[in-house]
Structures are given as structure tokens and as C-alpha cells.
Amino acid sequence: MAGTTDPLRIGFLGAGFMAQFHLRALLGVRNVTVTAVVSPTAKRREAFAAEATSQGLGPCIAYADLKAMLAAPDVDAIWIVSPNHTRLDAMREIHAARKAGTTSVFAVACEKPLARTVAEAREMLRLVEDAGLLHGYLENQIFSTAVQRGRDIVWRRAVPNSGRPYLARATEEHSGPHEPWFWDGERQGGGVLSDMMCHSVEVARFLLTKPGEARGSLTLVSANATVSTLKWKRPAYAAALSARTRGEIDYLARPAEDFARGLITLRDPDGNEAIIEATTSWAYVGPGLRITLELLGPEYAMEFNSLSTGLKVFLSREVTGSAGEDLVEKQNAEQGLMPVLDDEAGIYGYTLENRHFVEAFRAGRMPDETFDDGLAVVEILMALYRSAELGRTVTFPDPELETYVPPVARPRA
């Protein structure tokens, strides 16, 4: 397939929070440039282009629409990091330009989740394959330095002696998203289950899968879930959320879940049962974003907590200043004993993720995570939502998932 011996030239679709994370990560990647960005917000796209250029990743040109960026002669790959509800239309435009021969783009990478429903995810996959594009699913947590190192040790040292792992736990919690559209069930595709459990189920699948085996070697058996809105539909917090989003989000009238628990049962290639236990929350108020991971097997255990940092800073009550996120993502305080993530892009996996995708696309091959994996994740998420709605366990395969839309994502009456 197409590739290049020159640096990969990336065009960003989106210039918000996630795009900034990728930009920081790309500083640790060789043979890559960021030549273009498109965003409907002029201030954001111009600032992103200026930052990419000033960091030595450019020169980067800001475009007002995707069609113009696709026609640019210096873009090889598109990183889709725009809001969830815009991604399918963007993929249709990329597909059309590729089929018409009006773009030099030969690869596409899409942020998590791939889509809001199984139907949308399946169409994303169909379009990228029909266009003959290399494609990648940007799931950063499987590229976390701790995950990569821990998985290697477990599978190399522990599994050969005592057997495959049978339980993976994954938790991701923080106090709520940055942008209003994340809180909107229809635009985002759900609530915290869609937003963050997509991370949890895929990193858990990754940990349970033997290196070298396809992720699909783990057969899905069943899914069971519970969802709830614990914090943000309380009147005081709903009012605060409405004020923060300038009236755009009303959780008294239309809340999405801010807590979700999922239990996925699988069958490994040896016929053994394996379990994924995932919990996600927008109702956690601690130092900041907390990711906890565990992998358990017959004679071993692996664990990771993103807030158990080696670096901590204490600031007394005499030290005051404006609120920010300079110590940890979703930071909730500016005083006390604070954990510090000294390299968020690396610890969360963005640096190794981008390095892997850039190298794969330059070599003209598919990366380890593709749109196929993104579709599999969405299928699991929809099974969890359906389980929560029905109040029972959902078994695989379930043909109802092909057209299923979570209650909070269904169009307003």
C-alpha cells in the first residue's frame, strides 16, 4: 500500500483539547510534520497552526474547511480529532476526495470512539476500505508506557509458567469534560460510558490478548452494565453546568450518565473464561484524572494508578493563584500535596501511539489498532448500553446492536 520515505505530513481535523495532546506527543516523534489544520473556529485553528509552526513541526497552514485541506498538496494523512457527531460526515468527504483523485491523502487515523453507534462505525470502516486508505484507531491507553511494559513482563515471565490472565480491571474517573458537546448525549453518543469506557474496554482487551494474537482471538460472550447520573443532575450542579456552558446543557431536562459500570465476559483461545471489569465516572473529585488498571492471572497481578506519581509538590495555603491544569489533567485544586504527571503525553500513551502510527503509515502498512478495532469497541459499548436499558445481561452475537442507539443519544422528540 501507499507509503513514503519522506516525513509523514499530517493534517489535523480539529484543533481542540485532543489535538493539543497529539501536538505535544508529536514532539517526541521523528519523521513527521504537521502541515495543516482545519477547524470551524478561526481563533482555534490559527492558534494551533501557530503553535505547530513555533514548535518546529510546521510550517502549518490553517484552513476553514476540510475540502480545502484535502486539496492541499502537502498532506499525506488526516488525524480526525473533531467532535464525535462530525466524524462520519468528515469520513464521507475524505472518501469522496480520494475516489475523485483530488487529494494526496493515503492514510486516516481517528480518535476514540470511532463512532456513536455500530451502524456509524460500520460505515466508517466501509468508507475507509472502499477508498483504499490505510487506517488507524487512536486508542492511546494501550500505548501507555506502563501498559506496554507491564503487559510485556506478564506475558513473557508469568503466563508461560502459570497460564493466561483471566481478569482485567480498568477504571477512568474525573470531574467532567471540557467542552459542552461532550455533555450532550445526542452529539457525543452517550455519557461517560461512551466517552471513557471506550478506553477501558480496549486497554483491558489488549492486556488479556497474547502478544502476536489478533484482538478478535478473544470471543465476546456477554455484557452487563449499570449506568446512573449521580452528581450532575443534582440542582446545584446542573445549574453550575448550565452556567458553565452558557445555557447549552441542561441536565435537569436531559441528563446523560456520569457513572457507568460494565462487566464483559469473553472466551480465550484455550476455552477459558476471561472477564473485563470497567468503571468510569464524571463524578470523581480528587487531584485530577485517575486511571487505574489491573491484570490478574493464576499466580500474578499487575497494577497501575496514574495518580501514584513519583513526583509530588506541596503548596501551602499561603500559595495562591488562578485555577489551571499544569500539574495533572482535570486538576481540581491548587493547594496541598499534589501529584504531578511530569510527561502526560507519554504516561497516557500519546507519544508511543503517534510514533507507532507515523511509522506504520510511512511504511505503507496497517497499524496495530485499526478501524476494525474501533468497530469492535463500539459494539461492546452498545451492548453495555442495551444491558443497562433492559436491566439484564446481553449475549453475543446480538443482531439488535446493529441499529441500537442508547436512550440518552436518541434524537429529541
Secondary structure, DSSP 8 states (H G I E B T S, - for coil): ----SS-EEEEEE--SHHHHHHHHHHTT-SSEEEEEEE-S-HHHHHHHHHHHHHTTS---EEESSHHHHHT-TT--EEEE-S-GGGHHHHHHHHHHHHHHT-----EEEEESSS-SSHHHHHHHHHHHHHTT-EEEEE-GGGG-HHHHHHHHHIIIIIHHHH----EEEEEEE-S--SSHHHH-HHHHSSSHHHHHHHHHHHHHHHHHS-TTS-GGGSEEEEEEEEEE--STTSHHHHHHHHHHTTTS--TTTS---SEEEEEEEEE-TTS-EEEEEEEEES---SSS-EEEEEEEETTEEEEEETT--S-EEEE-TT-------SSSTT---SSEEEE--TTHHHHTTHHHHHHHHHHHHHTTS--SS-HHHHHHHHHHHHHHHHHHHHTS-EESS-GGGGS---GGGS---
